[in-house]
Amino acid sequence: MRAKKPYCLKRPKLRQSWNKYNLYNLSRAEPPNVTTRTFFQQKWTAKSLGRAYHGETVKEKHWQRMFRRRLRSVVQMDPKQLARSDGYEQAEGRGSGLEPHPDNEPRPLPKTPYMHQTFAPLERRLDTAIFRSMFASSTRQARQFVVHGDVKVNGKMMIYPGYLLNPGDMFQVEPERVLFATGASKDARERRAGRIARKKSLDSAATSQDSHPSEPMPTASSEDQSSPPSAITNDNSSTPTTTETLQSLLSQAKSLLTTPSSASTLSGKRKQDLRAFQRLLKRTLARSRGSNLFPQQNTNLTDSLDAQLQELIQKLNLNPAPSADEKVDPRDLGPETLTPEHSSLLRKALAEARDNPIDSTKPYATPWRPRPYMSAFAFIPRYLEVHHRICSAVYLRHPVARPGLGEVPTPFSHEQNSLSFNWYLRRR
């Protein structure tokens, strides 16, 4: 069966996604025609459009159990006025015909959009909160991150996308997944460079494995079954921090699982431990490519920006910039002398290259840049506190409705949300 396209242009339905087609549908969205429809048809259409945006992955029966007729709202009160007065001005002259001056009349507050709180219970879901925090480009992708174990709630891994957050809960997403979700995709040239880099790494690994063949492992006995997986090492693997040692450990674990003589003597628990050990080694090797986990592989990068700057000046045969105390006419400086402005610009470029390097092994374009059509969705709701440097967020409180503001982000009008609320209100 062919999967349904989530972004239809003929009969558009808005989704929680940064897709360009969804942005196009959002730009041309219009309220449905209600002149020739009955009240039942109006409510059903509003419900269908609202459910396509709010919780499209949630089953209808599950959402009907989550629906609440109580809509959270607050009264907007000025704390300065409350601290300055206790209300006696309103009672002054009451019954004596004294009317307040027109300039002192309180301004009418805007209406409170209560109906925007119709789908507020869905904002507590973990996948929706991840999308609202700009850690994923859609709720479907946020759901994938949760299922794959890349999300933690209060420091513990959470694999259930429908987990309901409570006020004060903190959730965190793996930074690499966030960079992949919010970063631009690779073009043809960058994808080709990535394939070449992966091929070179595999060839170098095969060459190192051929030059240093591992010794045949003895048959596992009952004594070996009690030892942890991390104890499977070679005699000459005294430094388990290099790529060669990790690859040799991976090959040894694979040989234990694939050799019939040793696999028959291993217990089920031992095999599970070896498979988990293999996954850990593969994840470590994948993260070590292009990173600073192994200092032997990144000798070109130095720890200090000043050392990098001096090394670059020596390679280019440039004269260092004069100090701030020396008064030198810029016209007297030759073309091979760095000015203070050029020196500062070079330092900034080196810092940016160190923090955001070019790495062809990453699944996103490097140096990292935001994906296109992202600015239209770049906002954070009031009920979330987000820290993008560490890819963490805190669910502060449940969203509420205020005079003139509904904290639940929705592309639909107050009337359309009112029809959706009336549809579910009758079925409770």
Secondary structure, DSSP 8 states (H G I E B T S, - for coil): -----S--SSS----SB--HHHHHHHHT------TTS-HHHHHHHHHHHHHHHS-TTS-HHHHHHH--S---B-----HHHHHH--SHHHHTTTTTT----GGGS--------GGGGTTGGGGGBHHHHHHHTTSSSBHHHHHHHHHTT-EEETTEE---TT-B--TTEEEEE-HHHHHHHHB----HHHHHHHHHHHHHHHHHHHHHHHHS---------HHHHTS-GGG---TT---TTSHHHHHHHHHHHHHHHH-HHHHTTS-HHHHHHHHHHHHHHHHHHHHHTTSSS-GGG-TT--S-HHHHHHHHHHHHT-B----SSS---GGGS-TTB--HHHHHHHHHHHHHHHHS---TTSSS-SS--B-TT-GGG----TTEEEETTTTEEEE-S---EETTEESS--SS-HHHHHHHHHHHHTT-
